[in-house]
Amino acid sequence: MTSTLKKVLLCGIGRWGVNHLRVLHSLPVDLFVCDTDPRRLEPARTLGISESRLTTDLAKFAGLADAAVIVTPAGTHFPLGREMLALGKDVFIEKPLALTSEEAKHLAEMAQLKERILQVGHIFRFEPASRWLRDAVRAGRFGRIRMIRGHFGGFKRPRNDTGVLFADGIHFVDLFNYLLGSMPETVLAIHHDFMGRGIEDVSFVSLEYDTGRGTTWATVESDYHIPGKFRQVIITGEKLVAICDYTAARDKISLCESRHARNGAEIESIEGPVTKIECPGEEPLSAELRAFLESIHTRRKPLAGGWEGYEAVRVLEAAMASAKTGRKIKLD
């Protein structure tokens, strides 16, 4: 990365935005901060950011910034992203890129047309464990991938701007696209609204991928109700099973070589060795924001670019339609 400091405007310092604030403040950027609620600017003051770099009016700094990092409610991602791209800025938008595939596609096309960097906050792509799993899948260590299961849940305060699928389930939908290197062909979903808010607080999504070696079946479960914190992915291949616990401090991945074998008319289960994989200790948010800055300087396509954000929204849009109609949705 070159030593030239870029002027970066952080839009929004709410629950997740304060983490962006912390990381950006530690990176080599010329930082400006905007939030429409003046009370939420206090964490920036605590970090020692000058009052002259804080505002509740986006227009004050929008013109002078080289890039914008948008960490605002999901419904504002599209209009703010469009505004920043129209001003010729490179843009980072937290997931989801937008709430509809039409809006997400518009942003991806706009960034491409204007030759701007557009990165989406699909943070699990920047987990060292995810990179290890992706490389292992590509190298054929699992053989044919039969199933992938993801559970992203835990007891916490629900978001008000989206249901749990767009808030949390999207992480593993995008992760599965990344691991398998493709989009699912079909989507089937069941949603529950136990809190009676009119949006789902439990989501079960079933995805079918064609990886060129047969169908891979994947499921994503997300919820706000089960005590604890669950960020677990299980990859079941014909040769190997990987259990990845993203909440673990170390040794996130366990590789299991257990298998089934036929013995006459019976199927036997044969316990195999379990190997722990130690991945580098790296904060994913720091990694993805550093990657955004690197893309700004090099003009190389981000790992989680606009089109990847669009593809994730397409799957979620299909899942919402499936949950509403009770039918399996086929993606073109």
C-alpha positions in Angstrom: 0.0 0.0 0.0 1.3 3.5 -0.8 1.9 6.0 1.9 -0.6 8.5 0.5 -3.4 9.0 3.0 -6.9 8.8 1.6 -9.7 10.9 3.0 -12.3 8.4 4.2 -15.8 9.4 5.4 -17.4 7.0 7.9 -21.2 7.2 7.6 -22.9 5.8 10.7 -21.5 4.8 14.1 -24.2 2.8 15.6 -23.9 -0.7 17.1 -21.6 -2.0 14.4 -20.4 1.3 13.1 -18.4 1.9 16.4 -16.3 -1.1 15.4 -15.6 0.4 12.0 -14.7 3.6 13.8 -12.2 1.8 16.0 -10.5 0.0 13.1 -10.4 3.0 10.7 -8.9 5.1 13.4 -6.1 2.6 13.7 -5.4 2.6 9.9 -3.4 5.0 7.8 -6.4 7.1 6.6 -7.5 10.7 7.0 -10.8 10.0 8.8 -14.0 12.0 8.8 -17.2 10.9 10.6 -20.9 11.5 10.1 -23.9 10.4 12.0 -27.4 12.0 11.9 -27.7 11.5 15.7 -25.3 13.9 17.4 -25.2 11.7 20.5 -23.6 8.9 18.5 -20.6 11.1 17.6 -19.4 10.8 21.2 -17.2 7.7 20.6 -15.3 9.6 17.9 -14.7 12.4 20.4 -13.5 9.9 22.9 -10.9 8.6 20.4 -9.7 12.2 20.0 -11.1 12.9 16.6 -11.2 16.7 16.1 -14.6 18.4 16.2 -13.9 19.8 12.8 -14.0 16.3 11.4 -17.4 15.4 12.9 -20.8 16.2 11.5 -24.5 15.3 11.4 -24.7 16.6 7.8 -23.4 14.2 5.2 -23.0 17.0 2.6 -20.4 18.7 4.7 -17.7 16.1 4.0 -19.1 14.1 1.0 -17.4 16.3 -1.6 -13.9 16.2 -0.1 -13.7 12.5 0.8 -11.9 10.0 -1.5 -14.0 7.1 -0.2 -17.0 6.4 2.0 -17.7 3.6 4.4 -21.4 3.2 4.9 -22.5 1.5 8.1 -26.1 2.7 8.4 -29.5 1.0 8.5 -30.0 -1.4 5.6 -32.7 0.6 4.0 -30.3 3.5 3.5 -27.5 1.5 1.9 -28.9 1.9 -1.7 -29.5 5.7 -1.6 -26.3 6.5 0.2 -24.2 4.1 -2.0 -25.7 5.6 -5.1 -25.1 9.1 -3.9 -21.4 8.4 -3.1 -20.8 6.6 -6.4 -22.4 9.4 -8.3 -19.9 11.8 -6.6 -17.1 9.5 -7.9 -16.2 8.0 -4.5 -14.9 4.5 -3.8 -17.4 2.9 -1.5 -17.6 0.2 1.2 -21.2 -0.8 2.1 -22.0 -3.0 5.0 -24.0 -6.0 4.2 -26.6 -6.2 2.7 -25.5 -4.3 -0.3 -29.2 -3.4 -0.7 -32.6 -4.8 0.2 -33.6 -5.8 -3.4 -31.6 -7.4 -6.2 -32.6 -4.6 -8.5 -31.0 -2.0 -6.3 -28.0 -4.2 -5.6 -27.5 -4.7 -9.4 -27.8 -1.0 -10.0 -25.0 -0.3 -7.5 -22.8 -3.0 -9.0 -23.3 -1.7 -12.5 -22.8 1.9 -11.4 -19.5 1.1 -9.8 -18.4 -0.8 -12.9 -19.4 2.0 -15.2 -17.7 4.7 -13.2 -14.6 2.5 -12.5 -15.1 2.9 -8.8 -14.2 0.3 -6.1 -17.4 -1.1 -4.5 -16.8 -3.5 -1.6 -19.5 -5.2 0.5 -19.1 -6.1 4.2 -19.2 -9.9 3.7 -16.8 -10.2 6.6 -16.6 -14.1 6.8 -14.7 -14.0 3.5 -11.9 -12.4 5.5 -11.8 -15.0 8.2 -8.5 -17.0 8.0 -10.5 -20.1 8.6 -12.7 -19.4 5.6 -9.7 -19.0 3.4 -8.3 -22.4 4.6 -11.7 -24.1 3.9 -11.9 -22.5 0.5 -8.4 -23.7 -0.4 -9.2 -27.2 0.9 -12.4 -27.4 -1.2 -10.5 -26.2 -4.3 -7.7 -28.7 -3.7 -10.2 -31.5 -3.5 -9.4 -32.5 0.0 -13.0 -33.2 0.8 -13.7 -35.0 -2.5 -17.3 -34.3 -3.6 -19.0 -31.9 -1.2 -22.2 -33.6 -0.1 -23.5 -31.1 2.4 -22.8 -27.8 4.1 -24.6 -26.7 7.2 -24.4 -23.3 8.8 -25.9 -22.0 12.1 -25.6 -18.3 12.7 -27.6 -17.6 15.9 -27.8 -16.7 19.5 -29.9 -14.8 22.0 -29.6 -11.1 21.3 -31.5 -7.9 20.6 -33.0 -8.2 17.1 -32.4 -5.5 14.5 -35.4 -3.3 13.6 -34.4 -2.6 9.9 -34.5 -6.2 8.6 -35.4 -9.7 9.7 -32.8 -12.2 10.8 -32.1 -13.5 7.3 -30.8 -10.1 6.0 -29.2 -9.3 9.4 -27.4 -12.6 10.1 -28.2 -15.5 7.7 -26.7 -13.5 4.8 -23.3 -14.1 6.2 -23.4 -17.8 5.6 -25.3 -17.5 2.3 -22.4 -15.5 1.0 -19.8 -17.7 2.7 -21.2 -20.8 0.9 -21.1 -19.0 -2.4 -17.5 -18.2 -1.7 -16.5 -21.7 -0.6 -18.2 -23.4 -3.5 -17.4 -20.7 -6.1 -20.9 -20.6 -7.5 -24.5 -19.6 -6.9 -27.2 -22.0 -5.7 -29.6 -23.3 -8.4 -32.6 -23.5 -6.0 -33.7 -21.9 -2.8 -36.3 -23.2 -0.3 -37.0 -21.3 2.9 -39.2 -21.4 6.1 -39.5 -18.4 8.3 -41.1 -17.8 11.7 -42.1 -14.6 13.4 -42.3 -15.6 17.0 -42.0 -12.0 18.3 -44.9 -10.8 16.2 -43.0 -7.9 14.6 -44.0 -8.7 11.0 -40.5 -9.8 10.1 -38.8 -13.2 10.6 -36.8 -13.9 13.8 -36.1 -17.5 12.8 -35.0 -18.5 9.3 -34.2 -21.9 7.7 -32.9 -21.8 4.2 -32.1 -24.8 2.0 -29.8 -24.3 -1.0 -28.9 -26.7 -3.9 -25.6 -26.1 -5.7 -24.4 -27.7 -8.8 -20.6 -27.9 -8.3 -19.9 -29.9 -11.5 -19.6 -33.1 -9.4 -23.2 -33.5 -8.5 -25.5 -31.6 -6.2 -24.3 -30.1 -2.9 -27.1 -29.5 -0.4 -26.6 -26.6 2.0 -28.6 -25.2 4.8 -28.4 -21.9 6.7 -30.2 -21.5 10.0 -30.4 -18.1 11.7 -32.3 -17.0 14.9 -32.4 -14.7 17.8 -33.7 -17.1 20.4 -31.2 -19.9 21.4 -29.0 -18.9 24.4 -25.4 -18.6 23.5 -23.5 -17.5 20.3 -23.4 -19.9 17.3 -21.2 -19.3 14.3 -20.7 -22.9 13.1 -20.2 -24.3 9.6 -19.9 -28.0 8.9 -18.7 -29.2 5.5 -19.4 -32.9 4.7 -17.4 -34.4 1.9 -17.0 -37.9 0.6 -13.4 -38.0 2.1 -13.5 -35.6 5.0 -15.7 -33.6 7.3 -14.7 -30.2 8.6 -16.4 -28.6 11.6 -15.6 -24.9 11.9 -16.5 -22.9 15.0 -15.9 -19.2 14.2 -16.4 -18.3 17.9 -13.4 -20.3 19.0 -10.3 -18.3 20.0 -8.0 -20.8 18.3 -8.1 -24.1 16.4 -11.4 -23.1 14.8 -11.4 -26.1 12.4 -11.6 -29.8 13.2 -11.0 -32.3 10.4 -12.7 -35.6 10.9 -11.8 -38.7 8.8 -14.6 -40.9 10.0 -16.5 -42.7 7.2 -19.1 -45.3 6.4 -18.2 -48.5 4.7 -20.3 -51.4 3.5 -19.8 -54.8 5.2 -22.0 -57.3 3.4 -25.6 -56.2 3.9 -24.6 -53.8 6.7 -23.2 -50.3 6.7 -20.5 -49.8 9.3 -19.4 -46.4 10.8 -15.6 -46.3 11.1 -14.2 -43.6 13.5 -11.2 -41.9 12.0 -8.7 -39.4 13.5 -9.5 -35.8 14.2 -7.1 -33.1 13.3 -7.1 -29.5 14.7 -6.2 -26.8 12.3 -4.8 -23.6 13.7 -5.5 -20.5 11.6 -3.7 -17.1 12.0 -5.2 -14.8 14.6 -6.5 -11.9 12.6 -9.5 -9.6 13.2 -11.7 -10.0 10.1 -13.0 -6.4 10.3 -9.5 -5.1 10.2 -8.6 -7.4 7.4 -11.6 -6.4 5.2 -11.1 -2.7 5.8 -7.4 -3.0 5.0 -8.4 -4.9 1.9 -10.7 -2.0 0.9 -7.9 0.5 1.3 -5.6 -1.8 -0.7 -8.2 -1.9 -3.5 -8.4 1.9 -3.5 -4.7 2.2 -4.0 -4.2 -0.7 -6.5 -7.6 -0.5 -8.2 -7.9 -4.3 -8.0 -11.3 -5.9 -7.7 -12.2 -6.6 -4.0 -12.7 -10.1 -2.7 -16.3 -9.1 -1.8 -17.2 -6.8 -4.6 -20.5 -5.3 -5.8 -21.4 -8.4 -7.9 -20.8 -10.7 -5.0 -23.1 -8.5 -2.9 -25.7 -8.6 -5.6 -25.5 -12.4 -5.8 -26.1 -12.7 -2.0 -29.1 -10.4 -2.2 -30.5 -12.5 -5.1 -30.4 -15.6 -3.0 -32.0 -13.8 0.0 -34.7 -12.3 -2.2 -35.5 -15.8 -3.5 -35.6 -17.1 0.1 -38.1 -14.4 1.1 -40.3 -15.4 -1.9 -40.0 -19.1 -1.0 -41.0 -18.5 2.6 -44.0 -16.4 1.5 -45.2 -18.9 -1.1 -44.1 -22.2 0.4 -42.4 -23.1 -2.9 -38.9 -23.9 -4.0 -37.5 -21.0 -6.1 -35.2 -21.7 -9.1 -32.5 -19.1 -9.8 -31.7 -18.4 -13.4 
